[in-house]
Amino acid sequence: MIALLLELTGISPNAAEHGHQVDQFMELILWFMLILFVIWFSFFVYSLVKFNSKKHPKANYEGLKADWPKHLEWGVIFVEMVLLFGFSIPLWGKRVLNPPSVSEAIVVEAIAQQFGWLFHYPGADGKLGKRDNFLIDPMNPIGLDKTDPASKDDIVTMNEMHVPVGKPLLVQIGSKDVVHNFYVIQMRIQRDAIPGLTIPLWFTPIKTGRFEIACGQLCGVGHFAMKGYLVVESQEEYNNWLKQMAEMNAESNNHAQPSVAGY
Ligand SMILES: [Cu+2]
């Protein structure tokens, strides 16, 4: 059923550890909506026949006296309450509470701007350097504080984020200008990027590949072109990429070039 659902909606297959829970929940809601559709449509057809004006030339102002529509309404409310409190809120809670600790996850900062994504990696020391919006300029697009020792080995990339497969990933989402949204459909994750806030998001990719990071909020005239890529690869490929980016970063620092690999 889920395969058919994905086929019909054009949603790409799941590539994250928690994703099957989201898919199962979507399937459950779809079944419920199908049942609801059949019931309401049957009722509609029944009403057309039963209350046809030819059969009832004079309107009955008292209406239907039966109790069953009321019971049916209560039944729908009950099922919707079960969906909300039994499934939706617990699933949301699982995805929002208890993020992995910084020591057990790969931490990357994703900073949105009109119209692209900047990714900030902590580098060899494992610590993200301080950022300050007042330091943002064309040479330093994320406002990295170069006086902070933790920022020395930091890596900044544009529109491409690499991660190893099978490792928990903690993405700290921020924005430089307006509200954007970090959305990777294959990972079954989506969260807003709000200026002034750092919003955590976590998931574990279980499939390798190149996945589009879309912006899920209409953020301006260039919104349609705002996309990045999440590249999920083997640990070895990831290590090599990180090394290459660190070298590019060091080189650009020496030449006072913009400190963004691939900028
Ligand atoms: Cu955007």
Boltz pocket constraint, residues with backbone or C-beta under 6 A from the ligand:
constraints:
  - pocket:
      binder: B
      contacts: [[A, 112], [A, 113], [A, 115], [A, 179], [A, 180], [A, 181], [A, 215], [A, 216], [A, 217], [A, 218], [A, 219], [A, 223], [A, 226]]
      max_distance: 6.0
